[in-house]
């Protein structure tokens, strides 16, 4: 296989590797744990331990190493991880696509989503999927600043709510756009009147940092108007609590429920800053029918949610060409 991304899989002789061990190799690289890899492939832990021993002998490498009381990948394992993901998914796709049926196909997906997606939209969608694709299983987590790295390493199969164009090696589909708004306490001096950009700079600002790419767009806006945020918080729940009890202002995408939490949303004065929301996935998943079916279902579900709930400030997009 070509040495993509500078990895070394092409330098390893396939004659030294039992190809039946590739799924185990991928599971071990993805989870960095014999126990978790065994659970992922539905085999016993002793079986996975034997597979790891064979892989170590075949590759002349430990693959998993202990460091600071935790298990890490060896340098070789890190370098071949992207190619192993690519190889295993593409091989599986050849066989899965011929017999794909959402009612019978077994597939495990790892999804990362923005706060709004994970808290408001995915629970209902996952209930629907239980009926439509009963053998699909899921791990769901919040987006963080490592989302791109995780997508490249194969630790996440799909990201929902990413903003901006992802780097090469990843595909994306824009779902919706929304206008950036000012979130503040309902008792804030600016909460009940029209204000100017100059007045906006007179109060402290809190930046809610996440892994959806929105932070860079907010940062660019702050730089343009000469504001330096006094605080940054990764957790959206914590950011809401701080804003509700102070005169901090947080620039964020509109979320209707904040009105019930002592918060208000106000339009940016004299500015329209649009944030795009995308599905992002590794290229090697693009032709896989189970992944494509899931993407299509999620796209329609996200669009219906916004239309049904009349979310403020959001523009729903119809399906466009995949980037």
N, C-alpha and C positions, 0 to 999 in steps of 0.2 A: 504493500500500500504506500502511496506517496507520503513523504515526510511532511505533512501539513503541520503548521504552527510550530515547526522546529522540533517535533517529537521524534522518538527513536524507534517506533514500532517497526518501521521498514527495515531497520538494521538487525532485527531479531529473526533468526531462521525459523520458519514455520515448522520445519521438521522437528524442532525441539519442543514444539508446543502442541499439546493435545487440544484440538479446537473445541472439543466438547466442554473444555474448562472455561471457555470465553465468557459465558453467562456468569459463572462464579467470579471470574476476574473482574468483570464490570461491577457486580454487586459489592465486592470487597473494596474496589476503588471508590465507589459511590458512598458507601456507608462507613468505611474505615473501621469496620467491626465484624468479627467472625459471627457473633451472635445475631447482629442485625442483618447481615448478608444471608444467613441461614433462614431467618424469618422472611426476608424478601423473596427468596426462591422456594420457600415452603419445603426446606429440607432440614435434617437434624443438624445440630451444632457439630457433632463428631464428623458428619459427612463433609461439612464446609471446612472443618479443620484439615481433613485429609486432602481436600481440593487445594487448600492454601499451601500445604506441604508440597504437593505436586507442582503447583505453579512456581513456588520458590526454587524447586530443583530445575524446572524447565527454563526459567528466566535467569537463573543464577543471581537472584536478588531477593531480599527479605520481603519486599512489597509493603508490609506493615511494620512499623518500628515504634518503639516506645520513646516518648520524649516528654519530660516534665509531667509525669504521671498521666499522660494521655497517649492515645495511638495516633500516629501520623503516617502519611504515605512516604515511602522512600523517594529519593530523587528520580530514579527510573520510573517508579509508579506514577509520579506526578507528570513526567514527560509523555508517557504513553496514554494517560487517561483520556484526552480528547479523541485520539484515534480508536481506542477501545470502544468508547461510546458510539462513535460513528459506525464502526464495523459491526457491532452487535445489533444496533437499531436497523441498519440497512439490510443485514442478513435476515433479521426477524420480519422486516417489512415484506420481503419477497414472498414469504410463506403466509403471513397474516393477511395480506391484501387479497389473496385468492379466496379466502374463506371468511372474511370479516363479516360479523353479524353482531350488532350491539347487544343483542339478547344473550349471546353465548360467548363472545370473545372475552378472555381474561387479560386485563392490563392494569398495571399500577402506575399512577401519575402523581408527580410532585408539583404542586402549584404554589406560587407565591403571588399575593395580591396586596393592593393598597388597603388602607384601613377601611375605606368605604366599601370596597369589593368584599373583603373578608367578613366584615361585621354586618353588612346590610344586604348583600346580594347572594353570595355563595351559599349560605345555609339553605335557602329555598331551592337553589339550582341543584345542590347535592341531593336533596330529597327527590327532585324530579329524576335525576340520573340514577338513583337507586332503582327506580321502576323501569327506565328505558335501557340502562346498561347495568344489570345487577351484578356482573362480575368485574366491573371496574372498581378499583380501590384507590384511595387518595391520601396523600399527606398535604396539609395546607399550612402555610406560614405567611407572616407579614413580610412584605418587601423590606429590604434593608439596603445599606450602601454597598453590599457585596453581591447584589443580584446578578450583575453582568458576569462576574467571575463564576458564580454558581451555575449560570446557564452554560457557559463555555465548558465547565468541568462536568456537566451532566448531572449536577446535584439538584437542579430544578428543570422540569420539562416544559413549563409554561409560566410566564409572568403576566399578570393582569393589572393594568393601571400604570404601566411605565410611560413616562413622558419624554418626548424627543426621539430622534432617530438612533436606533441601537447600532453598535459597531459591526464590522464585517463578521461573517460566520453566524449571524443571527437573522431571522426573518421577523417581520412585524406586520400587524394589521391595525390600522387606526379604527377605534370604535366610536369615540365621541370627543367633543371638545367642550371646554367650559371657560368662563371668564373668571379670572382671579378676583377675589373679593377681600375686604378687610373684615376680619373677625375680631370683635371686641366685646367687652362687658356691656350689658344692657344699661348700666349706670355710667358708662364712659362719657366724658364731656362731648365727644363727637357722635355719640350713638343716635341722637334724635335730630340731627340737622345735616345739611349739606356742608361739606368742608373742602378745603383746597389741598393741593400737594404740599404746600408750605406748612399748613397746619398738621399734616400727617407726619412731618419730620419733627414736630415738637414733642412727640410722645415716644416712649421706649417701645422697641419692637422685639418680638420673639419669633424666631424662625423654627418651624417644625421640620426637622430634617428626616427625610425618609429615603428609600431606595428607588423611588419611582422616577427620578430624574427631574421632578418638579423643583427641587431645591436649587438647581443651577439656574432655572428660569427666574425664580424669586430673587436669587442672589444678583442676577444681571439687572433686574428692575431696581433693586436697592442701590446698586452701584451707579445706575443712571441718574437717580434722584438724590444721591448723596446721603444715604442712610446706612448706618452700621448697626445691625441688630445687637442688642445688649445680652440676649440669651438665645440659646438653641437647645431644643429638646427633641429626642427621637420619637418619643411616645406621643401620639395625638391626644390620647386621654389626659396625659399630664399637661400638655400644652393648653387644652381647653380649661383645665382647672386653674392654671396660673392666670390665664387671660380673664376668666370669670371673676377672679378676686383681686384684680389690679387694673392699672391703666395701660397695661401692655396691649399692643395691637399685633395680630398675627395675620399675615397674608396667606390665604388658603383657597382651595376650590370650594364652591358652595356646598354646604351640607344642611339640609332643611331642619334636621332635628336639633340644631344648636339653640334654636329659639326656646326650647323647653329646658335648657340648661343655663339660663341666665345670660345668654350670649345673643348678639345680633350680627348680621352680615350687612355690610354697606359696600356699594360700588366704589371702585377706585376713582378718584377725581381726575377728570381730564385724561384718563388713560384707559385703554382696552388691552389687557394682557390675556391672551388665550393660551390655555394649557391643553395639550392633546393627551388622550388616554389610549394606550395601545396594548394589544396582546403581543408578546415577544416569545420566540421559541428558537432552539437551535436548528440550523438548516437541515441536519440529518433527519429531523422529524417531519419535514415538509411533505414528503410523499406517503407517509404512513397513514393508512386509512383510519385507524382507530384514533390517532391524534387529530387528524383532519376532521373527523366526525365530532370529536369533543370541541375543537375550536369553533366549528360552525354552530354547535349547540350553545356554547358560551356567548358567542357573538350575538345571537338572536336573543338570548336570555337577558344579557346586559342592556340591549337596546329596548326590549319590552319593559324592563324595570324602570328605566328613565322615563319612557313615554307614559307608563301607567301611573307613576308617582309624581309626575309633573315636577321633576327636580329643577330648582331654580338655576338659571345661568348655564344649563347644559344644552348642547346641540348634538343630536343623535345623527350619526353618519350611516349611510347605507354602504353595503359591502363595496370595497374598492380593491384595486390591484394590491397584491401583497408586496411589500417592500423587500 
